[in-house]
Amino acid sequence: MTDNDLATEHVLHCLGINVRNKRKALGFTQIELAEKTGIGQRNISLIERGQVNLTIKQMQRIASALATTLPILLEGIDNKEE
C-alpha cells in the first residue's frame, strides 16, 4: 500500500466518523440521511465506515443534509493520531 493509499484511507475514515457523529447528534437514522441526500442507506453505511470514495457532489449533499459544511466534515484529516 502506498503513502497516497494510506492518506486516502485516513481521509475516508475521518470523514466517515464525522458523518456518523453529526448524523447521530441530529438524531437521524441512516435511512433518514439516505432519504435527505438521495444516497442509498447501504452507501451511507459504507461512507460512515470509510469504505467508499465519495464524490464532491455526494459530500456536499451530505453536508447540506446535516446542516454543516465540508470543512467541518473533513475535520481531523491533518491529525493522523486519531
Buried (B, 14 or more C-beta within 10 A) or exposed (E): EEEEEEEBBBBBBBBBBBBBBBBEEEEBEBEBBBBBBEBEBEBBBBBBEBEBEBEEEBBBBBBEBBEBEEEEBBBBBEEEEE
